[in-house]
Amino acid sequence: SSPGLLLLTSFLLHVKEDRASPTRLVCDNRLIQKYILEAKDMEKRVGQCQALPVLSCPMVLPLVDFSLQQWKSKSNETKRREILCDLALLVGAATGALGQVSEECGARQLSQLYRHANSFFLLLQTFSWEAGHWEPSCSPHSMEQTHITSIFLTYRQLVQGKLRFFFHDLAKVLCK
């Protein structure tokens, strides 16, 4: 049973008909803490894999660091779109790296990261504050990396940073 599927299922069970509202995920702070711990655990486990190859084709990863002051000045929709762009790059990087890794431990960890990142990606697409559909035409700040561990570091930083603060901001609105 995939934790990503569980995340999506628990989210979908709490969606309102007219406008998606990730109430449980946002209002129950223990859930985001659980995903942060899972991200740390995945990063630790991939670091224990033996003989991880250097990727012959570099992966493009988002630069997920941010200024809290600038972050607070953005609308929730802008934050959502920014995180979607970051997740799209991470999902692509995990997919590309999987194609280059034959070692079982690394492939298993990459598959898990792919499922988690893709679940968040699908979840964030289900709700919006502005009319119109999300288009993958974003150009976030990014870097090329050849080390598989960089993908896990970036994912953990995204979950610990932007995603956690985004859910915190949503909680102020949705959890009255």
C-alpha positions in Angstrom: 0.0 0.0 0.0 1.5 3.2 -1.1 1.7 6.2 1.3 1.1 8.4 -1.7 -2.1 6.6 -2.5 -3.2 6.9 1.1 -2.5 10.7 1.0 -4.5 11.1 -2.1 -7.3 9.0 -0.8 -7.5 10.8 2.5 -7.4 14.1 0.7 -10.2 13.1 -1.8 -12.4 11.9 1.1 -12.3 15.5 2.4 -12.9 17.3 -0.8 -15.9 19.5 -1.1 -18.1 19.2 -4.2 -17.9 22.9 -5.3 -14.3 23.7 -4.4 -11.6 21.3 -3.3 -10.5 21.8 0.2 -7.6 19.7 1.6 -9.1 20.1 5.1 -7.7 17.1 6.9 -4.2 17.3 5.4 -4.1 21.0 6.1 -5.8 21.1 9.5 -4.1 18.0 11.0 -0.5 19.2 11.5 0.5 15.6 12.3 0.1 14.7 8.6 2.6 17.1 7.2 5.0 16.2 10.0 4.6 12.5 9.0 5.5 13.4 5.4 8.6 15.4 6.6 9.7 12.4 8.6 9.2 10.1 5.6 11.2 12.5 3.3 14.1 12.5 5.9 13.9 8.7 6.1 14.0 8.3 2.3 17.0 10.6 2.1 18.8 8.6 4.9 18.0 5.3 3.3 19.2 6.3 -0.2 22.4 7.5 1.5 22.9 3.9 2.8 22.6 2.3 -0.7 25.8 0.9 -2.0 27.4 2.0 -5.3 24.9 4.6 -6.5 26.0 5.7 -9.9 26.7 9.2 -10.9 24.0 10.0 -13.4 25.4 10.2 -17.0 22.5 12.5 -18.0 22.1 15.2 -15.3 18.7 15.8 -13.8 17.1 19.3 -13.6 16.1 20.0 -10.0 14.2 23.0 -8.7 15.9 25.4 -6.3 13.5 25.2 -3.4 15.1 27.6 -0.9 13.0 30.8 -0.3 12.8 33.9 1.8 10.0 33.6 4.3 9.3 37.3 4.0 8.9 37.1 0.2 6.9 33.9 0.6 4.4 35.5 3.0 3.8 38.3 0.5 2.6 35.9 -2.2 -1.0 34.8 -2.7 -1.9 31.2 -1.9 -2.5 30.6 -5.7 1.0 31.9 -6.5 2.4 29.6 -3.8 0.5 26.6 -5.1 1.7 27.2 -8.7 5.3 27.6 -7.5 5.1 24.3 -5.6 3.5 22.6 -8.6 6.5 23.7 -10.8 8.9 22.4 -8.2 7.1 19.1 -7.9 6.9 18.7 -11.7 10.7 19.0 -11.9 11.2 16.6 -9.0 8.8 14.0 -10.6 10.7 14.4 -13.9 14.1 14.1 -12.2 13.0 10.9 -10.3 11.7 9.4 -13.5 14.9 10.3 -15.4 17.1 9.0 -12.6 15.1 5.7 -12.4 16.0 5.1 -16.1 19.7 5.3 -15.2 19.8 3.3 -12.0 20.0 -0.5 -12.1 21.0 -0.9 -8.5 18.0 -2.2 -6.5 18.2 -0.1 -3.4 18.5 3.2 -5.3 15.7 2.2 -7.7 13.4 1.3 -4.8 14.1 4.6 -3.0 13.6 6.6 -6.3 10.3 4.8 -6.9 9.1 5.8 -3.5 10.1 9.4 -3.9 8.4 9.5 -7.3 5.1 8.2 -5.7 5.2 10.7 -2.9 6.1 13.7 -5.1 3.6 12.7 -7.7 0.8 12.4 -5.1 1.5 15.9 -3.8 1.6 17.1 -7.4 -1.8 15.5 -8.2 -3.3 16.8 -4.9 -2.2 20.4 -5.5 -3.8 20.3 -9.0 -7.2 19.5 -7.5 -7.7 22.8 -6.0 -7.3 26.4 -7.2 -8.4 29.9 -6.2 -8.3 31.3 -9.7 -10.4 30.3 -12.8 -8.5 28.3 -15.3 -6.5 25.1 -15.4 -2.8 24.8 -14.3 -0.5 24.8 -17.2 3.0 23.3 -16.9 4.6 26.4 -18.5 6.5 27.5 -15.4 10.2 28.2 -15.4 11.3 27.9 -11.7 14.9 28.5 -10.7 16.7 25.2 -11.3 20.1 23.5 -11.4 21.4 20.4 -13.0 22.6 17.6 -10.7 24.3 14.2 -11.4 24.0 12.8 -7.8 20.9 10.8 -7.0 21.1 12.0 -3.4 20.5 15.6 -4.6 16.9 14.6 -5.7 16.2 13.4 -2.1 17.7 16.5 -0.5 15.6 18.7 -2.8 12.4 16.8 -2.0 13.0 16.9 1.7 13.7 20.7 1.6 10.5 21.2 -0.5 8.3 19.3 2.0 10.0 20.8 5.0 9.9 24.3 3.6 7.4 25.5 1.0 4.9 22.7 1.3 4.8 22.9 5.1 4.4 26.7 5.1 1.8 26.5 2.3 -0.3 24.1 4.4 0.2 26.3 7.4 -1.1 29.3 5.4 -4.0 27.3 4.2 -4.9 26.2 7.7 -5.4 29.8 8.7 -8.1 30.0 6.0 -9.7 26.5 6.1 -9.5 25.4 9.7 -11.7 27.8 11.6 
